């Protein structure tokens, strides 16, 4: 990724994100910014490191399988407040709003291309349309996170009135910020942007999985429809993602260690790749989550360790909280095995499997599971999962999501949609003395984050999301 483009805009981006420096949300005049003039300029703009690392790893803190034995009681620091689903993560209006600012910063980048690339010189019309299409896809990708963080879970009966986030479509920071759109409006925008992008997107992004492609577009549509509860369309688009790109699973059974996993930029099973914002962040899972793994599962052995400096898991008896951590980079000696926060072949197969299980097409569901699981266990040990019980198959698919998509930022969104189905038990956070620090009851308003106070300071007329007393 080219870092030169970043220095052109760092002043403007920081000013745009630090809300205390402006009198309106995202409302400052960028200064000292080199104008983007050529197709090459805009291409470098999309090829910068920030967009490849724009997903905030803080969203892993929300997950039910996340543990924190160092939590203060009551919680004190920023991560502790996120981990305990606090109503605000910081009350200081002079600090950037964590999570919110990461996605809107990325949207700023994409809107810059959408607004300006039509006037770019030095390229063909096809190149211009392709860059604009990539920006539309990237913007949609980020709004899908925002609507699933700061708005209620999609409900077709209430989506037209449930409030979501402002849909900002311009990089002109002097323009007034739009009011909060409805959930339905944001989803409509996401789908419209992706469908508008598909005809002009590259067919192949194998040299840089962080960039857009036709397959990437269908994969984000699949995730979008999954979160909307439209499982048929989710499966259709997941299959289109596989049909329009590489559908081969990365086979861990043919690897001896985590460092054999290729670098994400060219990883074959990545469809639309993303790193998290802090790749050295270490996560600690709950004992129940660790104990749910089969000890022969390569995902346990490749991504988890009892020490940052060792790949050893000892005797696989997980009884001590905070001992075994998720160390994808550490276990791989700091090289390549970082999880993909974007879309993957495995995620598409899991979407197809879930849709099939919900439709009682159990043959398709278990066959899709087989395509994943046989790449995750030693061939001499592996046995295909079989069942004729619909609920058992569905539960197996949902469990497989927790193994395959571990700590890649998606568990919170699964928790939200499962909660609306009555599939989420109360989640409890404990300190190191096993005292309760916080709880997340079923159907809690905490499943929808509050709008950050740093944003509401400049928009006091915006309604705040409901919260548990």
C-alpha positions in Angstrom: 0.0 0.0 0.0 1.3 3.4 -0.9 1.8 5.7 2.1 2.7 8.8 0.1 -0.9 9.7 -0.5 -1.6 9.7 3.2 0.7 12.6 3.9 -1.2 14.7 1.4 -4.3 14.6 3.5 -3.3 13.9 7.1 -4.1 17.5 8.2 -7.5 17.5 6.7 -8.4 14.0 7.9 -7.4 14.7 11.5 -9.3 18.0 11.5 -12.3 16.2 10.1 -12.4 13.6 12.8 -11.5 15.6 15.8 -14.9 17.1 16.4 -13.7 19.5 19.0 -11.9 21.4 16.3 -15.1 22.2 14.5 -18.5 23.7 15.1 -20.4 21.0 13.2 -20.0 17.3 12.8 -17.3 16.8 10.1 -17.4 20.5 9.4 -13.9 22.0 8.9 -12.1 23.5 6.0 -9.2 21.2 5.0 -6.0 23.0 4.7 -2.6 22.1 3.2 -4.1 19.4 1.0 -2.6 18.6 -2.3 -5.4 18.5 -4.9 -6.2 15.2 -6.4 -6.0 15.8 -10.2 -5.0 12.6 -12.0 -6.4 9.1 -12.2 -3.1 8.0 -10.6 -3.8 10.4 -7.7 -7.2 8.9 -7.1 -5.9 5.4 -7.4 -3.2 6.0 -4.8 -5.9 7.6 -2.6 -7.8 4.2 -2.6 -4.5 2.3 -2.2 -3.6 3.8 1.1 -2.9 2.0 4.4 -5.7 3.6 6.3 -8.5 2.1 4.2 -6.9 -1.4 4.6 -6.9 -1.0 8.4 -10.1 1.0 8.9 -12.1 -1.5 10.9 -11.7 -0.6 14.6 -10.7 -3.6 16.6 -12.6 -2.2 19.6 -15.8 -3.8 18.3 -14.3 -7.2 19.4 -14.8 -5.9 22.9 -18.5 -6.3 22.6 -18.4 -10.1 21.9 -19.8 -12.5 24.4 -16.8 -14.8 24.0 -14.4 -11.9 25.0 -12.9 -12.0 28.5 -11.0 -9.4 30.5 -9.5 -10.4 33.8 -8.0 -7.0 34.2 -11.3 -5.2 34.2 -11.7 -2.6 36.9 -14.9 -2.6 39.0 -16.4 -0.2 38.2 -14.9 0.1 34.7 -12.6 3.0 34.2 -10.7 3.2 30.9 -11.9 3.5 27.4 -11.7 -0.3 26.5 -13.2 -1.3 29.8 -16.2 0.9 29.1 -16.6 -0.6 25.7 -16.2 -4.1 27.0 -19.0 -3.5 29.6 -21.4 -1.9 27.0 -21.3 1.4 28.8 -23.7 4.0 27.6 -20.8 6.3 26.5 -17.1 5.3 26.0 -15.9 8.8 26.8 -17.6 11.9 28.1 -14.8 14.2 27.0 -16.1 16.2 24.0 -12.6 17.1 23.0 -11.7 13.5 22.2 -12.6 11.8 18.9 -15.6 9.4 19.3 -14.1 5.9 19.3 -15.6 3.5 16.6 -17.8 6.2 15.1 -14.9 8.3 13.8 -13.1 5.3 12.3 -15.9 4.5 9.9 -16.7 8.1 9.0 -13.0 8.8 8.4 -13.1 5.9 5.8 -16.3 7.4 4.3 -14.5 10.7 3.9 -11.9 9.0 1.8 -14.4 7.3 -0.4 -16.6 10.4 -0.8 -13.5 12.2 -2.0 -13.2 9.8 -4.9 -17.0 9.8 -5.6 -17.1 13.6 -5.7 -13.9 14.2 -7.6 -12.8 11.4 -9.8 -15.1 12.2 -12.8 -12.9 15.3 -13.4 -9.6 13.3 -13.1 -7.2 13.6 -16.0 -4.7 11.2 -17.4 -6.9 8.1 -17.6 -9.6 6.4 -19.6 -13.3 6.7 -18.9 -13.2 3.0 -17.9 -10.5 3.6 -15.3 -12.5 6.5 -13.9 -15.7 4.5 -13.6 -13.8 1.7 -12.0 -12.3 3.9 -9.3 -15.7 5.4 -8.6 -17.2 2.0 -8.3 -14.6 0.9 -5.8 -15.4 4.0 -3.8 -19.1 3.3 -3.8 -18.4 -0.2 -2.6 -16.1 1.0 0.1 -18.6 3.5 1.3 -21.3 0.9 1.5 -19.0 -1.4 3.4 -18.6 1.2 6.1 -22.2 2.2 6.4 -23.1 -1.5 6.9 -21.0 -1.3 10.1 -22.5 2.0 11.2 -26.1 0.9 10.8 -25.5 -2.2 12.7 -23.8 -0.4 15.6 -25.9 2.8 16.1 -29.3 1.6 15.0 -31.7 -1.2 15.9 -31.5 -4.5 14.2 -33.2 -4.4 10.9 -37.0 -5.1 11.3 -39.1 -4.7 8.2 -42.0 -3.6 10.3 -40.1 -0.7 11.9 -37.2 0.0 9.6 -38.8 3.1 8.1 -39.0 4.8 11.4 -36.1 3.4 13.4 -33.3 6.0 13.4 -29.8 5.1 12.2 -26.9 7.4 11.2 -26.5 10.4 8.9 -25.8 9.4 5.3 -22.9 11.7 4.4 -22.3 11.7 0.7 -19.9 14.6 0.2 -16.3 15.4 1.2 -17.1 19.1 1.5 -16.7 19.6 5.2 -18.5 23.0 5.0 -21.8 21.4 4.0 -24.4 20.9 6.8 -24.4 17.4 8.2 -27.6 15.4 7.2 -30.0 14.4 10.0 -30.1 10.8 11.0 -31.5 8.6 8.3 -33.8 5.7 9.0 -32.6 2.1 9.1 -34.4 1.4 5.9 -32.9 4.4 4.2 -29.4 3.4 5.1 -29.9 -0.2 3.9 -31.4 1.2 0.7 -28.4 3.4 0.2 -26.0 0.5 0.8 -27.8 -1.8 -1.7 -28.1 1.0 -4.3 -24.4 1.9 -4.0 -23.3 -1.7 -4.5 -25.6 -2.4 -7.4 -24.4 0.8 -9.1 -20.8 -0.2 -8.6 -21.0 -3.8 -9.9 -21.0 -3.1 -13.7 -17.7 -1.1 -13.4 -15.8 -3.0 -10.7 -12.7 -5.0 -11.6 -13.2 -8.7 -12.1 -10.0 -9.6 -10.3 -8.5 -8.2 -7.1 -6.1 -11.1 -6.5 -3.0 -8.8 -6.5 -4.6 -6.6 -3.8 -7.5 -8.1 -1.8 -8.0 -4.7 -0.1 -9.4 -3.3 -3.3 -12.8 -3.8 -4.8 -14.0 -6.4 -7.2 -17.2 -7.9 -8.5 -16.9 -10.8 -6.1 -16.3 -8.3 -3.3 -19.5 -6.4 -4.1 -21.6 -9.6 -4.0 -20.0 -10.6 -0.7 -21.0 -7.3 0.9 -24.5 -7.7 -0.5 -24.6 -11.2 1.0 -23.6 -9.8 4.4 -26.1 -7.0 4.0 -29.1 -9.3 3.3 -28.0 -11.6 6.1 -28.3 -8.8 8.6 -31.6 -7.8 7.1 -32.9 -11.4 7.7 -33.4 -12.0 4.0 -31.7 -15.3 3.9 -32.6 -16.3 0.4 -31.0 -13.1 -1.1 -28.1 -13.5 1.3 -27.4 -17.0 -0.1 -27.9 -15.9 -3.7 -25.3 -13.1 -3.4 -22.9 -15.3 -1.4 -23.0 -17.8 -4.3 -22.5 -15.0 -6.8 -19.4 -13.9 -4.8 -18.0 -17.4 -5.0 -18.9 -17.7 -8.7 -17.3 -14.4 -9.6 -14.0 -14.9 -7.7 -11.9 -17.6 -6.2 -14.0 -20.1 -4.3 -11.2 -22.2 -2.9 -10.8 -22.5 0.9 -7.5 -22.0 2.5 -6.6 -25.5 3.6 -5.1 -25.5 7.1 -4.8 -29.3 7.0 -1.9 -28.8 4.5 -0.1 -26.3 6.7 2.3 -27.1 9.6 2.1 -23.8 11.4 0.2 -20.4 11.5 3.0 -18.6 9.6 2.1 -20.7 6.5 -1.0 -18.7 6.2 -0.4 -16.2 3.4 -0.3 -12.4 3.9 -3.8 -11.0 3.7 -3.2 -8.7 0.7 -2.9 -11.7 -1.6 -4.6 -14.4 0.5 -6.5 -16.6 -1.8 -9.6 -17.1 0.3 -10.0 -13.4 1.1 -12.7 -11.7 -1.1 -12.6 -8.2 0.3 -9.8 -7.9 2.8 -9.5 -5.7 5.8 -7.1 -5.5 8.7 -8.3 -4.1 12.0 -7.0 -0.8 13.2 -4.6 -2.3 15.8 -3.1 -5.5 14.6 -1.1 -6.0 17.8 -4.1 -6.0 20.0 -4.3 -9.2 22.0 -7.6 -10.7 22.8 -8.5 -13.1 25.6 -11.5 -15.5 25.1 -13.8 -16.9 27.8 -13.0 -20.4 29.0 -16.4 -21.6 27.7 -15.4 -20.5 24.2 -12.0 -22.2 24.4 -13.6 -25.4 25.7 -16.1 -25.4 22.8 -13.3 -26.1 20.3 -12.3 -29.6 19.2 -8.7 -29.8 20.3 -7.7 -31.1 16.9 -9.1 -27.9 15.2 -6.3 -26.0 13.5 -8.1 -22.8 14.2 -7.5 -23.4 17.9 -3.9 -24.3 17.3 -3.0 -21.6 14.8 -4.6 -18.6 16.5 -4.5 -19.3 20.2 -1.6 -19.7 22.6 -0.7 -19.7 26.3 2.1 -17.3 25.5 2.7 -14.6 23.0 6.1 -16.2 22.4 4.9 -19.8 22.1 2.4 -21.7 20.0 1.9 -24.2 22.9 -1.6 -24.8 24.3 -0.3 -27.3 26.8 -2.7 -30.1 27.6 -5.8 -28.2 26.2 -7.4 -28.1 29.6 -8.6 -24.5 29.8 -9.3 -23.7 33.4 -7.5 -20.4 34.1 -9.0 -17.2 32.8 -6.6 -14.9 31.0 -4.0 -17.5 30.4 -4.8 -18.5 26.8 -5.0 -15.6 24.3 -5.9 -15.0 20.7 -2.4 -14.2 19.1 -2.7 -14.6 15.4 0.4 -12.5 14.7 2.3 -13.7 17.7 1.7 -17.4 17.1 2.9 -16.9 13.6 6.0 -15.1 14.8 4.7 -11.7 13.9 4.3 -12.5 10.2 1.1 -13.2 8.3 -1.7 -14.9 10.2 -3.8 -11.9 11.0 -7.6 -12.4 10.7 -9.5 -10.9 7.9 -12.0 -8.3 9.0 -13.4 -8.2 5.5 -15.2 -11.0 3.6 -13.9 -14.5 2.9 -14.8 -17.6 1.1 -15.6 -19.3 4.4 -18.0 -16.5 5.4 -19.9 -16.9 2.1 -20.2 -20.7 2.6 -21.5 -20.1 6.1 -24.1 -17.7 4.8 -25.2 -20.3 2.3 -25.2 -23.0 5.0 -27.3 -20.8 7.4 -29.8 -19.9 4.7 -30.1 -23.6 3.7 -30.6 -24.7 7.3 -33.3 -22.1 8.0 -35.0 -23.4 4.8 -34.7 -27.0 6.0 -32.4 -27.8 3.1 -30.1 -29.8 5.4 -28.1 -31.5 2.6 -26.9 -28.2 1.3 -26.2 -26.9 4.8 -24.0 -29.9 5.9 -22.3 -29.9 2.5 -21.3 -26.3 2.9 -20.1 -27.0 6.4 -18.0 -29.9 5.1 -16.3 -27.7 2.5 -15.1 -25.5 5.4 -14.5 -28.1 8.2 -12.4 -30.5 6.2 -9.9 -27.7 5.7 -9.7 -27.1 9.4 -8.8 -30.6 10.8 -6.2 -33.3 10.1 -7.4 -35.5 7.3 -6.8 -38.6 9.3 -9.1 -37.3 12.1 -11.8 -35.5 10.2 -15.3 -36.9 10.0 -18.1 -35.1 8.1 -20.8 -33.6 10.2 -24.2 -35.2 9.5 -27.7 -34.6 11.0 -31.3 -34.7 9.9 -32.5 -32.4 12.7 -33.0 -28.9 11.4 -32.4 -27.1 14.7 -29.3 -29.1 15.3 -27.9 -28.3 11.9 -28.7 -24.6 12.3 -27.0 -24.5 15.7 -23.9 -26.3 14.2 -23.7 -23.6 11.5 -24.0 -20.8 14.0 -21.4 -22.4 16.2 -19.1 -22.8 13.2 -19.3 -19.0 12.6 -17.8 -18.4 16.1 -14.9 -20.7 15.2 -14.3 -19.5 11.7 -14.9 -15.8 12.3 -13.2 -15.5 15.7 -12.3 -12.0 16.8 -12.8 -10.5 13.3 -15.3 -7.9 14.4 -18.5 -9.7 13.4 -19.7 -11.5 16.5 -21.5 -8.4 17.9 -23.6 -8.3 14.7 -24.5 -12.0 15.1 -25.4 -11.4 18.7 -27.8 -8.6 17.7 -29.6 -10.6 15.1 -29.7 -13.7 17.3 -31.1 -11.7 20.2 -34.2 -10.7 18.1 -34.8 -14.4 17.6 -34.5 -15.2 21.3 -31.2 -17.0 20.8 -29.1 -14.9 23.1 -28.8 -15.7 26.8 -27.7 -13.0 29.3 -24.1 -12.1 28.9 -22.2 -11.4 32.1 -18.9 -9.7 32.6 -16.8 -10.7 35.7 -13.7 -9.2 37.2 -10.8 -11.3 38.4 -12.6 -12.0 41.7 -15.6 -13.3 39.8 -17.7 -10.3 40.9 -20.2 -9.2 38.3 -19.2 -6.0 36.6 -21.9 -5.6 33.9 -24.7 -7.6 32.3 -26.2 -7.7 28.8 -29.8 -9.1 29.2 -31.8 -10.5 26.3 -33.4 -7.7 24.3 -31.4 -5.0 26.0 -31.2 -1.6 24.5 -27.5 -1.9 24.9 -27.5 -3.9 21.7 -27.8 -0.5 20.0 -24.9 1.9 20.8 -25.7 5.4 21.8 -24.7 8.2 19.6 -21.4 9.6 21.0 -21.7 12.7 23.1 -19.0 14.2 21.0 -21.4 14.2 18.1 -24.5 15.2 20.0 -22.6 18.2 21.4 -22.7 19.7 17.9 -26.2 18.2 17.1 -28.2 18.5 20.3 -31.4 18.3 18.3 -30.7 14.7 17.2 -32.7 12.1 19.2 -30.5 9.8 21.4 -31.0 6.1 21.2 -32.8 4.4 24.1 -30.8 2.9 26.9 -31.4 0.5 29.8 -31.8 2.3 33.1 
